[in-house]
Amino acid sequence: MAVVEDSTRRTYAVTVRATAVGGEPFSLTEPAQQDVLLARWGDALAGFCQERSPVAWVRWTELACPDDADAEHDYLSAHGHDDPFDPAVVSYRSVLDTAGPLAMRHEVLVTVAVAAQRAHAARRSGSQGASLSASEAREAACVDVVLAETRLLTERLEAGGLLVSDPLSPDEVEAALEARMVPAGGGKDGPPDHGQDRNLAALVGGARWSAATELAPERPRWRPKAARATWLGWQVDGVHHRAFWVTEWPRMEVRGAWMAPLLVWGGGSRSVAVVFEPVPLRASQRAIERQATKLESDRAHREAKGFRVPAGHRRAARAVAEREEELVAGYTELEYAGLVTISAASQADLDRRSAELVQLAAGCAVALEPLNGRHDLAVAACLPLARALSRAWVA
């Protein structure tokens, strides 16, 4: 198993792969069943919303990239009735020739990260062995905690109707990095050397494989040859990347599959990532009290001065009251942020696909804002590593 450490923010992360039971896409299930599955996903995340939880954040990332157009033909030849004169085979091959170039490969990864300080405090009373130094004992405690939290999440996800793999191995993490940094259909030749020939680990802030725990003693073999960050994107090995931050989510009630048009879009290689940060109960209560007091004071001040209270203010007050009712009823809160990254073989293709993506997201009531000047950091936050978002970074 691969345990990835972010030495800058002191977090340890483990990644698993999640798929639907039976391979049935979520968008094709009945609406009532979609609501049930979403409720189970919420229950799985709610387990982390406890006081002094070591879990810093949980992230799911959905990758979509062009699939091999010849793979379906090869599968038909190997497993099917491949009679070239059979009308059914001829018709099916015609369908493959037409739809094959549009085929997309999807992969969903779920990453759990724990904060080193909280993880060490959770295991401080345990014995780490007399042969370990203080730093090794802290690292071993973090690894034990992140594996335990990942196991608990896996059990809850499987109870919610998902198939969850074992934690990814170093080779699987390497393959996931390569699939996202140099996806199918990307550029084959690396960009010219501009004095920034750094490996990915150095670029995202010192992420490394943890050799001390003997979980991943070897570094991954794949490395980008060159990387160049610009204001409008990030170029890695001839592939251009651009990242968007979700600034607006749907404001009205939506159905369970409301994001399906964005997730099934076949306009090129792209990733959608949502990061969840558990909020302890006491922190939620304090935040609600502060917001309710501020809104009430603002309303009273406006009325005293003879100003009308706008509709946005009244809706915000109702939303705070609803949050308080849900908190009293036993629900938990998670702060969340969304990122969307897109990849292309050229700058012109990247601009065209970005415009399509922004319009498609608007149809889902999602507003996307390009993270100009920070595309490299945003793309790194969508990789199966221990780096995610910070409050100051998205402000």
URDARA-V312902 format. One record per helix or strand of 2 or more residues. SS is the DSSP state (h for helix, s for strand). FROM is the first residue (numbers start at 1). LEN is the number of residues. If there is no record, write none. Layout:
SS,FROM,LEN
SS,FROM,LEN
This chain:
s,4,3
s,11,10
h,21,3
h,26,3
h,31,16
s,55,12
h,71,9
h,87,16
s,104,12
h,116,7
h,134,26
s,162,3
h,170,12
h,200,4
s,208,2
s,227,3
s,234,3
s,239,10
h,260,4
s,269,11
h,281,24
h,311,18
s,333,12
h,347,17
s,367,4
h,375,7
h,391,4
